[in-house]
Amino acid sequence: MANRLSKIATRKGDDGSTGLGDGSRTAKDSVRIHTLGEVDELNSFVGLLLCEDMPADLREELISIQHDLFDLGGELCIPGYTMITQEHVARIDTLLEKYNATLPPLKDFILPAGSRAASVAHLCRTVCRRAERSIVALGKSETINEHPRQYVNRLSDLMFVLSRVLNRFAGGTDVLWQHERKRG
C-alpha cells in the first residue's frame, strides 16, 4: 500500500476520470464515485465525533465502525467485490440493542441538539442517510451486495441512539421538539 500512496498527484484525473480498485477508470461524477464520496464524508464525520469526550468502549466501537466504512469504500471501489457481510450488519444490530437498552422510551420527537458530541452524532446520522440514498441509487444502475445498504441503514439508527447516549454522558438529556411552542 505504501508504494501505491507514495505518489498522490498523478494527474491522471485531470480529464475528469478516476481509477477504481480494479484498474478501470470511470467519470468522477458517476454514481459509484458519488457514493464513495458520501461514505468517505461519513467516515470523516465519525472521525470528528471521535474528537469528543465519550465512554472508552463507545470510542473503540466507533473506531471499528470507521474501519468498516473504509472497507465499505473498498467494496464500492471494486465492482463485484464484497467486504461488508451479514456479520457487519449483525454487529451494528448488537450495538443498537446494547445502547438502546440504556435509554428511556421515546414518547416525543427530539431535536438534533444537546451536547456537542450528540450534535456531531446527529450529523453522522444525516450523512449516513445520504450515503444510504447513494448506495440505493448505485444499486439501481449496477449490481451491488445488499449488505452495504443494510449496514448504513442500521448505522444511521445507531447514530440516533448514540446521540441520546452522548447527551446523557454529558449530563444532559434529549432536547424535545415542542409542537405547541410559541412562534414569533
N, CA, C and O of each residue as an XYZ file, in Angstrom:
736
protein
N       0.824     -1.190      0.000
C       0.000      0.000      0.000
C       0.869      1.255      0.000
O       0.496      2.262     -0.602
N       2.020      1.208      0.665
C       2.878      2.393      0.726
C       3.326      2.829     -0.660
O       3.393      4.025     -0.943
N       3.633      1.870     -1.526
C       4.064      2.228     -2.877
C       2.935      2.876     -3.664
O       3.167      3.805     -4.438
N       1.719      2.390     -3.469
C       0.582      2.954     -4.198
C       0.319      4.390     -3.772
O      -0.111      5.206     -4.587
N       0.571      4.709     -2.513
C       0.257      6.038     -1.999
C       1.465      6.967     -1.994
O       1.377      8.092     -1.503
N       2.583      6.514     -2.532
C       3.765      7.369     -2.498
C       3.647      8.543     -3.461
O       4.312      9.563     -3.280
N       2.809      8.408     -4.477
C       2.609      9.497     -5.419
C       1.126      9.857     -5.410
O       0.304      9.132     -5.970
N       0.790     10.966     -4.779
C      -0.606     11.368     -4.628
C      -1.114     12.076     -5.881
O      -2.201     11.765     -6.367
N      -0.358     13.002     -6.398
C      -0.788     13.767     -7.582
C      -0.279     13.076     -8.840
O       0.871     13.269     -9.236
N      -1.142     12.263     -9.475
C      -0.742     11.542    -10.689
C      -1.134     12.286    -11.961
O      -0.597     12.014    -13.035
N      -2.056     13.211    -11.842
C      -2.585     13.998    -12.956
C      -3.447     13.169    -13.924
O      -3.910     13.683    -14.943
N      -3.658     11.893    -13.600
C      -4.493     11.046    -14.452
C      -5.950     11.485    -14.414
O      -6.697     11.237    -15.361
N      -6.358     12.129    -13.336
C      -7.743     12.558    -13.199
C      -8.035     13.923    -13.785
O      -9.159     14.415    -13.685
N      -7.052     14.531    -14.386
C      -7.265     15.861    -14.969
C      -8.321     15.852    -16.067
O      -8.891     16.894    -16.392
N      -8.582     14.684    -16.636
C      -9.589     14.585    -17.698
C     -11.005     14.354    -17.152
O     -11.946     14.183    -17.926
N     -11.154     14.349    -15.833
C     -12.473     14.151    -15.233
C     -12.787     12.700    -14.926
O     -13.931     12.364    -14.622
N     -11.786     11.838    -15.002
C     -11.984     10.429    -14.675
C     -11.165     10.083    -13.436
O     -10.288     10.839    -13.016
N     -11.472      8.925    -12.864
C     -10.718      8.455    -11.707
C     -10.591      6.942    -11.799
O     -11.410      6.274    -12.430
N      -9.561      6.417    -11.165
C      -9.318      4.983    -11.200
C     -10.069      4.258    -10.103
O     -10.160      4.734     -8.972
N     -10.604      3.103    -10.451
C     -11.238      2.223     -9.481
C     -10.227      1.177     -9.014
O      -9.152      1.036     -9.597
N     -10.575      0.464     -7.983
C      -9.671     -0.513     -7.404
C      -9.340     -1.676     -8.323
O      -8.341     -2.362     -8.108
N     -10.153     -1.911     -9.337
C      -9.876     -2.995    -10.288
C      -9.044     -2.520    -11.472
O      -8.801     -3.287    -12.403
N      -8.606     -1.269    -11.448
C      -7.780     -0.720    -12.513
C      -8.556     -0.002    -13.609
O      -7.962      0.689    -14.438
N      -9.878     -0.159    -13.621
C     -10.681      0.540    -14.632
C     -10.820      2.014    -14.248
O     -10.520      2.407    -13.121
N     -11.273      2.808    -15.191
C     -11.471      4.234    -14.942
C     -12.941      4.553    -15.151
O     -13.624      3.928    -15.962
N     -13.411      5.539    -14.403
C     -14.799      5.970    -14.512
C     -14.865      7.483    -14.319
O     -13.926      8.093    -13.805
N     -15.963      8.074    -14.728
C     -16.131      9.524    -14.580
C     -16.221      9.894    -13.101
O     -16.815      9.174    -12.298
N     -15.624     11.021    -12.766
C     -15.648     11.471    -11.376
C     -17.050     11.833    -10.900
O     -17.287     11.927     -9.696
N     -17.983     12.039    -11.830
C     -19.354     12.351    -11.432
C     -20.286     11.140    -11.565
O     -21.506     11.299    -11.576
N     -19.723      9.944    -11.664
C     -20.544      8.728    -11.756
C     -21.222      8.456    -10.408
O     -20.789      8.948     -9.367
N     -22.275      7.674    -10.456
C     -22.995      7.323     -9.223
C     -22.064      6.585     -8.265
O     -22.125      6.803     -7.055
N     -21.210      5.722     -8.789
C     -20.286      4.975     -7.926
C     -19.346      5.927     -7.184
O     -19.142      5.774     -5.979
N     -18.780      6.894     -7.877
C     -17.838      7.826     -7.238
C     -18.582      8.749     -6.272
O     -18.067      9.077     -5.203
N     -19.772      9.159     -6.643
C     -20.597      9.957     -5.726
C     -20.837      9.175     -4.434
O     -20.727      9.731     -3.341
N     -21.160      7.900     -4.558
C     -21.417      7.058     -3.392
C     -20.163      6.899     -2.549
O     -20.218      6.981     -1.322
N     -19.038      6.673     -3.202
C     -17.765      6.600     -2.475
C     -17.516      7.880     -1.675
O     -17.062      7.827     -0.532
N     -17.812      9.014     -2.275
C     -17.624     10.293     -1.596
C     -18.519     10.438     -0.379
O     -18.101     10.976      0.646
N     -19.749      9.959     -0.489
C     -20.673     10.033      0.650
C     -20.172      9.173      1.808
O     -20.238      9.586      2.966
N     -19.675      7.985      1.498
C     -19.150      7.098      2.541
C     -17.889      7.694      3.155
O     -17.683      7.598      4.364
N     -17.053      8.304      2.336
C     -15.839      8.954      2.831
C     -16.201     10.121      3.754
O     -15.582     10.308      4.802
N     -17.201     10.898      3.357
C     -17.633     12.012      4.207
C     -18.174     11.498      5.538
O     -17.890     12.068      6.592
N     -18.949     10.428      5.486
C     -19.458      9.832      6.721
C     -18.309      9.406      7.627
O     -18.336      9.663      8.831
N     -17.305      8.758      7.054
C     -16.162      8.323      7.850
C     -15.448      9.521      8.472
O     -14.978      9.450      9.608
N     -15.370     10.611      7.730
C     -14.741     11.827      8.264
C     -15.539     12.395      9.432
O     -14.956     12.858     10.413
N     -16.858     12.365      9.337
C     -17.687     12.849     10.446
C     -17.578     11.936     11.661
O     -17.602     12.416     12.794
N     -17.458     10.630     11.444
C     -17.239      9.726     12.582
C     -15.893     10.078     13.229
O     -15.765     10.046     14.452
N     -14.902     10.409     12.414
C     -13.614     10.861     12.967
C     -13.767     12.119     13.795
O     -13.129     12.260     14.839
N     -14.610     13.038     13.339
C     -14.886     14.250     14.113
C     -15.573     13.898     15.433
O     -15.244     14.462     16.476
N     -16.509     12.980     15.386
C     -17.188     12.534     16.612
C     -16.188     11.956     17.598
O     -16.325     12.147     18.806
N     -15.189     11.253     17.096
C     -14.180     10.657     17.974
C     -13.312     11.704     18.681
O     -12.579     11.362     19.610
N     -13.380     12.957     18.262
C     -12.661     14.035     18.956
C     -13.366     14.445     20.248
O     -12.794     15.160     21.071
N     -14.590     13.999     20.424
C     -15.393     14.376     21.587
C     -15.158     13.419     22.753
O     -14.666     12.306     22.573
N     -15.519     13.875     23.946
C     -15.435     13.060     25.150
C     -16.548     12.023     25.120
O     -17.703     12.352     24.847
N     -16.197     10.758     25.403
C     -17.187      9.682     25.393
C     -16.640      8.491     26.162
O     -15.444      8.431     26.446
N     -17.498      7.551     26.497
C     -17.015      6.339     27.176
C     -16.001      5.580     26.305
O     -16.106      5.569     25.078
N     -15.030      4.952     26.956
C     -13.954      4.266     26.242
C     -14.468      3.143     25.346
O     -13.962      2.969     24.237
N     -15.460      2.379     25.799
C     -15.957      1.280     24.973
C     -16.644      1.813     23.722
O     -16.516      1.220     22.651
N     -17.367      2.915     23.839
C     -18.002      3.525     22.679
C     -16.945      4.023     21.700
O     -17.105      3.872     20.489
N     -15.883      4.605     22.205
C     -14.787      5.079     21.346
C     -14.229      3.917     20.516
O     -14.027      4.053     19.309
N     -13.984      2.790     21.160
C     -13.442      1.625     20.448
C     -14.428      1.109     19.400
O     -14.019      0.693     18.316
N     -15.707      1.133     19.716
C     -16.724      0.686     18.767
C     -16.797      1.622     17.563
O     -16.972      1.166     16.433
N     -16.665      2.906     17.795
C     -16.667      3.868     16.682
C     -15.421      3.722     15.810
O     -15.486      3.898     14.593
N     -14.297      3.404     16.428
C     -13.081      3.155     15.635
C     -13.291      1.934     14.746
O     -12.872      1.934     13.589
N     -13.934      0.898     15.272
C     -14.245     -0.282     14.446
C     -15.180      0.096     13.297
O     -15.029     -0.394     12.178
N     -16.136      0.964     13.581
C     -17.063      1.432     12.533
C     -16.288      2.193     11.466
O     -16.577      2.052     10.278
N     -15.309      2.996     11.872
C     -14.502      3.694     10.870
C     -13.789      2.707      9.947
O     -13.718      2.919      8.737
N     -13.269      1.641     10.520
C     -12.619      0.616      9.699
C     -13.625     -0.044      8.763
O     -13.313     -0.312      7.603
N     -14.836     -0.309      9.268
C     -15.889     -0.868      8.413
C     -16.197      0.071      7.253
O     -16.347     -0.370      6.114
N     -16.290      1.362      7.543
C     -16.605      2.329      6.490
C     -15.482      2.396      5.456
O     -15.741      2.579      4.267
N     -14.248      2.250      5.907
C     -13.131      2.215      4.960
C     -13.252      0.967      4.085
O     -13.041      1.027      2.874
N     -13.596     -0.172      4.714
C     -13.824     -1.405      3.947
C     -14.987     -1.233      2.971
O     -14.927     -1.709      1.837
N     -16.040     -0.552      3.413
C     -17.180     -0.295      2.527
C     -16.727      0.511      1.321
O     -17.142      0.231      0.196
N     -15.883      1.507      1.542
C     -15.323      2.267      0.433
C     -14.539      1.369     -0.509
O     -14.613      1.528     -1.728
N     -13.787      0.426      0.049
C     -13.050     -0.531     -0.767
C     -13.986     -1.386     -1.606
O     -13.723     -1.643     -2.780
N     -15.081     -1.823     -0.994
C     -16.063     -2.620     -1.742
C     -16.672     -1.815     -2.877
O     -16.847     -2.325     -3.984
N     -16.991     -0.569     -2.605
C     -17.580      0.282     -3.642
C     -16.578      0.622     -4.740
O     -16.963      0.887     -5.879
N     -15.306      0.614     -4.396
C     -14.239      0.971     -5.337
C     -13.903     -0.162     -6.307
O     -13.270      0.064     -7.338
N     -14.329     -1.381     -5.971
C     -14.008     -2.531     -6.816
C     -15.328     -3.208     -7.207
O     -15.866     -4.001     -6.434
N     -15.847     -2.904     -8.390
C     -17.111     -3.514     -8.807
C     -17.082     -5.041     -8.678
O     -16.145     -5.700     -9.129
N     -18.134     -5.588     -8.048
C     -18.242     -7.028     -7.879
C     -17.540     -7.588     -6.662
O     -17.624     -8.789     -6.403
N     -16.848     -6.745     -5.907
C     -16.092     -7.180     -4.732
C     -16.966     -7.067     -3.493
O     -17.813     -6.178     -3.409
N     -16.766     -7.971     -2.522
C     -17.544     -7.948     -1.289
C     -16.620     -7.850     -0.081
O     -15.693     -8.646      0.064
N     -16.874     -6.881      0.776
C     -16.145     -6.757      2.044
C     -17.104     -6.651      3.223
O     -16.794     -7.130      4.314
N     -18.253     -6.035      3.021
C     -19.234     -5.867      4.099
C     -20.187     -7.061      4.031
O     -20.804     -7.322      2.998
N     -20.296     -7.776      5.143
C     -21.067     -9.008      5.194
C     -22.204     -8.908      6.207
O     -22.366     -7.894      6.887
N     -22.970     -9.959      6.290
C     -24.043    -10.031      7.279
C     -23.493     -9.897      8.703
O     -24.182     -9.384      9.584
N     -22.269    -10.351      8.930
C     -21.664    -10.230     10.262
C     -21.474     -8.763     10.657
O     -21.637     -8.405     11.823
N     -21.131     -7.923      9.687
C     -21.006     -6.484      9.962
C     -22.359     -5.897     10.360
O     -22.456     -5.120     11.309
N     -23.395     -6.277      9.625
C     -24.745     -5.794      9.921
C     -25.167     -6.277     11.305
O     -25.732     -5.509     12.084
N     -24.899     -7.537     11.616
C     -25.272     -8.095     12.921
C     -24.551     -7.377     14.062
O     -25.122     -7.181     15.135
N     -23.295     -6.984     13.828
C     -22.560     -6.260     14.880
C     -23.207     -4.909     15.166
O     -23.278     -4.490     16.321
N     -23.680     -4.224     14.122
C     -24.372     -2.945     14.332
C     -25.690     -3.192     15.058
O     -26.059     -2.419     15.943
N     -26.407     -4.263     14.696
C     -27.645     -4.610     15.405
C     -27.383     -4.845     16.884
O     -28.171     -4.418     17.729
N     -26.283     -5.520     17.206
C     -25.918     -5.783     18.600
C     -25.641     -4.473     19.339
O     -26.072     -4.294     20.478
N     -24.924     -3.566     18.689
C     -24.648     -2.268     19.312
C     -25.941     -1.477     19.514
O     -26.113     -0.814     20.537
N     -26.838     -1.548     18.548
C     -28.134     -0.869     18.683
C     -28.873     -1.376     19.917
O     -29.382     -0.581     20.708
N     -28.933     -2.674     20.080
C     -29.610     -3.255     21.245
C     -28.921     -2.841     22.539
O     -29.581     -2.464     23.507
N     -27.605     -2.913     22.553
C     -26.825     -2.572     23.746
C     -27.105     -1.144     24.209
O     -27.423     -0.917     25.377
N     -26.988     -0.194     23.303
C     -27.123      1.204     23.698
C     -28.575      1.634     23.859
O     -28.876      2.465     24.716
N     -29.462      1.095     23.068
C     -30.869      1.472     23.202
C     -31.453      0.970     24.516
O     -32.366      1.587     25.065
N     -30.931     -0.148     25.026
C     -31.419     -0.721     26.285
C     -31.168      0.212     27.474
O     -31.832      0.095     28.505
N     -30.212      1.136     27.333
C     -29.878      2.047     28.436
C     -30.734      3.310     28.435
O     -30.618      4.139     29.337
N     -31.594      3.462     27.422
C     -32.328      4.716     27.241
C     -33.801      4.573     27.597
O     -34.388      3.504     27.433
N     -34.394      5.659     28.086
C     -35.846      5.620     28.294
C     -36.561      5.617     26.946
O     -36.037      6.148     25.967
N     -37.753      5.024     26.888
C     -38.502      5.031     25.623
C     -38.805      6.460     25.183
O     -39.023      7.352     26.003
N     -38.813      6.648     23.872
C     -39.158      7.961     23.326
C     -40.670      8.088     23.215
O     -41.346      7.193     22.708
N     -41.190      9.211     23.697
C     -42.612      9.498     23.562
C     -42.839     10.718     22.683
O     -43.963     10.990     22.261
N     -41.773     11.446     22.412
C     -41.834     12.653     21.602
C     -40.685     12.640     20.605
O     -39.726     11.883     20.754
N     -40.795     13.487     19.585
C     -39.683     13.684     18.673
C     -38.604     14.470     19.391
O     -38.895     15.283     20.268
N     -37.355     14.224     19.015
C     -36.266     15.003     19.593
C     -35.589     15.808     18.504
O     -35.619     15.455     17.325
N     -34.975     16.902     18.934
C     -34.220     17.759     18.018
C     -32.768     17.292     17.973
O     -32.273     16.728     18.949
N     -32.086     17.516     16.864
C     -30.662     17.177     16.798
C     -29.858     18.221     17.557
O     -29.280     19.135     16.968
N     -29.835     18.068     18.872
C     -29.241     19.094     19.738
C     -28.796     18.469     21.048
O     -28.834     17.252     21.230
N     -28.379     19.329     21.943
C     -27.913     18.905     23.258
C     -26.433     19.174     23.368
O     -25.982     20.300     23.156
N     -25.683     18.158     23.694
C     -24.235     18.317     23.815
C     -23.598     18.391     22.421
O     -24.211     18.032     21.416
N     -22.374     18.858     22.396
C     -21.645     18.909     21.121
C     -21.488     17.505     20.542
O     -21.690     17.308     19.344
N     -21.131     16.527     21.375
C     -20.954     15.153     20.897
C     -22.254     14.607     20.315
O     -22.241     13.967     19.264
N     -23.363     14.851     20.981
C     -24.659     14.382     20.479
C     -24.985     15.042     19.145
O     -25.501     14.394     18.235
N     -24.684     16.320     19.035
C     -24.955     17.027     17.782
C     -24.102     16.485     16.642
O     -24.577     16.375     15.512
N     -22.846     16.145     16.926
C     -21.993     15.553     15.895
C     -22.514     14.163     15.526
O     -22.456     13.780     14.357
N     -23.020     13.404     16.495
C     -23.623     12.096     16.188
C     -24.825     12.278     15.260
O     -25.051     11.465     14.365
N     -25.591     13.342     15.476
C     -26.712     13.625     14.568
C     -26.207     13.983     13.165
O     -26.824     13.593     12.174
N     -25.105     14.712     13.069
C     -24.513     14.974     11.751
C     -24.112     13.657     11.084
O     -24.340     13.467      9.890
N     -23.518     12.757     11.856
C     -23.169     11.440     11.321
C     -24.424     10.724     10.825
O     -24.398     10.088      9.771
N     -25.505     10.822     11.566
C     -26.763     10.176     11.180
C     -27.263     10.716      9.843
O     -27.661      9.943      8.971
N     -27.246     12.025      9.679
C     -27.789     12.596      8.448
C     -26.889     12.313      7.244
O     -27.388     12.065      6.146
N     -25.588     12.347      7.438
C     -24.672     11.998      6.349
C     -24.807     10.509      6.016
O     -24.711     10.116      4.853
N     -25.028      9.700      7.029
C     -25.236      8.271      6.820
C     -26.484      8.025      5.976
O     -26.469      7.173      5.087
N     -27.557      8.755      6.242
C     -28.776      8.615      5.444
C     -28.530      9.017      3.989
O     -29.065      8.400      3.068
N     -27.719     10.051      3.790
C     -27.386     10.472      2.426
C     -26.558      9.390      1.727
O     -26.779      9.097      0.552
N     -25.601      8.798      2.455
C     -24.808      7.709      1.886
C     -25.705      6.524      1.533
O     -25.506      5.866      0.512
N     -26.678      6.264      2.374
C     -27.621      5.179      2.094
C     -28.396      5.444      0.802
O     -28.563      4.546     -0.024
N     -28.864      6.675      0.634
C     -29.585      7.008     -0.602
C     -28.691      6.810     -1.823
O     -29.157      6.360     -2.870
N     -27.412      7.146     -1.691
C     -26.480      6.964     -2.798
C     -26.257      5.482     -3.092
O     -26.169      5.085     -4.254
N     -26.166      4.678     -2.058
C     -25.994      3.234     -2.254
C     -27.224      2.656     -2.948
O     -27.100      1.813     -3.837
N     -28.398      3.101     -2.547
C     -29.632      2.652     -3.205
C     -29.608      3.050     -4.685
O     -29.952      2.242     -5.548
N     -29.210      4.273     -4.977
C     -29.146      4.736     -6.367
C     -28.141      3.903     -7.165
O     -28.414      3.531     -8.306
N     -26.992      3.613     -6.577
C     -25.992      2.793     -7.254
C     -26.554      1.406     -7.548
O     -26.324      0.850     -8.622
N     -27.291      0.849     -6.588
C     -27.879     -0.476     -6.767
C     -28.922     -0.525     -7.867
O     -29.219     -1.600     -8.387
N     -29.479      0.613     -8.229
C     -30.448      0.649     -9.332
C     -29.768      0.599    -10.692
O     -30.375      0.177    -11.677
N     -28.509      1.029    -10.751
C     -27.814      1.050    -12.033
C     -26.753     -0.038    -12.168
O     -26.350     -0.373    -13.281
N     -26.300     -0.589    -11.050
C     -25.265     -1.620    -11.071
C     -25.590     -2.668    -10.020
O     -26.279     -2.381     -9.041
N     -25.101     -3.871    -10.221
C     -25.299     -4.932     -9.247
C     -24.320     -4.739     -8.100
O     -23.106     -4.704     -8.303
N     -24.863     -4.614     -6.888
C     -24.013     -4.496     -5.700
C     -24.560     -5.409     -4.607
O     -25.722     -5.814     -4.640
N     -23.725     -5.717     -3.664
C     -24.049     -6.517     -2.499
C     -25.123     -5.783     -1.669
O     -25.099     -4.555     -1.587
N     -26.040     -6.508     -1.069
C     -27.098     -5.885     -0.270
C     -26.626     -5.435      1.115
O     -27.253     -4.572      1.729
N     -25.543     -6.002      1.602
C     -25.121     -5.709      2.970
C     -24.653     -4.271      3.204
O     -24.911     -3.736      4.283
N     -23.983     -3.620      2.259
C     -23.651     -2.207      2.493
C     -24.884     -1.343      2.750
O     -24.869     -0.483      3.632
N     -25.940     -1.567      1.991
C     -27.177     -0.797      2.188
C     -27.751     -1.073      3.579
O     -28.161     -0.149      4.282
N     -27.778     -2.336      3.966
C     -28.295     -2.704      5.283
C     -27.418     -2.123      6.396
O     -27.920     -1.636      7.409
N     -26.110     -2.185      6.188
C     -25.170     -1.676      7.191
C     -25.393     -0.184      7.453
O     -25.511      0.233      8.605
N     -25.451      0.616      6.387
C     -25.601      2.058      6.609
C     -27.001      2.400      7.118
O     -27.166      3.382      7.842
N     -28.004      1.614      6.754
C     -29.346      1.833      7.301
C     -29.324      1.642      8.819
O     -29.860      2.467      9.559
N     -28.710      0.564      9.274
C     -28.622      0.310     10.718
C     -27.712      1.320     11.404
O     -27.972      1.742     12.531
N     -26.628      1.705     10.702
C     -25.681      2.652     11.291
C     -26.345      3.997     11.551
O     -26.062      4.632     12.566
N     -27.218      4.443     10.660
C     -27.900      5.717     10.905
C     -28.788      5.609     12.147
O     -28.876      6.553     12.933
N     -29.440      4.465     12.322
C     -30.231      4.254     13.542
C     -29.330      4.272     14.771
O     -29.676      4.854     15.798
N     -28.172      3.630     14.654
C     -27.235      3.619     15.777
C     -26.780      5.035     16.121
O     -26.684      5.377     17.300
N     -26.502      5.856     15.125
C     -26.067      7.228     15.402
C     -27.149      8.021     16.115
O     -26.843      8.867     16.956
N     -28.417      7.759     15.788
C     -29.509      8.403     16.505
C     -29.483      7.981     17.977
O     -29.574      8.820     18.873
N     -29.359      6.687     18.213
C     -29.311      6.168     19.590
C     -28.093      6.735     20.317
O     -28.188      7.137     21.477
N     -26.951      6.765     19.634
C     -25.736      7.276     20.277
C     -25.846      8.761     20.610
O     -25.262      9.215     21.594
N     -26.580      9.516     19.812
C     -26.774     10.932     20.158
C     -27.472     11.041     21.509
O     -27.138     11.905     22.319
N     -28.428     10.174     21.744
C     -29.141     10.174     23.028
C     -28.215      9.729     24.156
O     -28.236     10.303     25.245
N     -27.405      8.710     23.895
C     -26.444      8.217     24.890
C     -25.442      9.322     25.226
O     -25.132      9.542     26.397
N     -24.944     10.005     24.220
C     -23.929     11.041     24.439
C     -24.499     12.251     25.169
O     -23.785     12.893     25.940
N     -25.760     12.574     24.945
C     -26.379     13.648     25.736
C     -26.395     13.274     27.218
O     -26.112     14.112     28.075
N     -26.717     12.050     27.511
C     -26.745     11.607     28.906
C     -25.337     11.548     29.487
O     -25.127     11.900     30.648
N     -24.376     11.105     28.687
C     -22.990     11.055     29.142
C     -22.503     12.452     29.523
O     -21.706     12.601     30.450
N     -22.974     13.464     28.821
C     -22.587     14.853     29.095
C     -23.390     15.467     30.240
O     -23.202     16.636     30.578
N     -24.283     14.681     30.834
C     -25.077     15.188     31.954
C     -26.394     15.802     31.539
O     -27.092     16.382     32.370
N     -26.747     15.687     30.280
C     -27.996     16.268     29.793
C     -29.018     15.197     29.465
O     -28.962     14.077     29.973
N     -29.929     15.560     28.626
C     -30.987     14.654     28.198
C     -31.390     15.014     26.767
O     -30.786     15.890     26.148
N     -32.402     14.339     26.255
C     -32.889     14.647     24.917
C     -33.485     16.048     24.886
O     -34.074     16.506     25.865
N     -33.325     16.718     23.756
C     -33.957     18.013     23.549
C     -35.238     17.731     22.752
O     -35.188     17.375     21.575
N     -36.369     17.896     23.414
C     -37.648     17.532     22.811
C     -38.156     18.623     21.881
O     -38.021     19.816     22.151
N     -38.740     18.180     20.785
C     -39.431     19.086     19.875
C     -40.719     19.504     20.551
O     -41.472     18.667     21.048
N     -40.967     20.785     20.568
C     -42.169     21.329     21.215
C     -43.140     21.773     20.132
O     -43.026     22.868     19.581
N     -44.073     20.920     19.848
C     -45.047     21.181     18.788
C     -45.854     22.444     19.061
O     -46.162     23.196     18.136
N     -46.189     22.674     20.291
C     -47.072     23.789     20.657
C     -46.308     25.029     21.146
O     -46.914     25.916     21.747
N     -45.019     25.108     20.907
C     -44.261     26.265     21.413
C     -44.723     27.540     20.719
O     -45.236     27.519     19.600
N     -44.524     28.641     21.420
C     -44.903     29.932     20.846
C     -44.017     30.261     19.665
O     -42.801     30.078     19.709
N     -44.626     30.736     18.639
C     -43.884     31.137     17.448
C     -43.910     32.663     17.350
O     -44.892     33.328     17.680
N     -42.789     33.170     16.885
C     -42.702     34.584     16.576
C     -42.727     35.435     17.751
O     -42.659     36.659     17.629
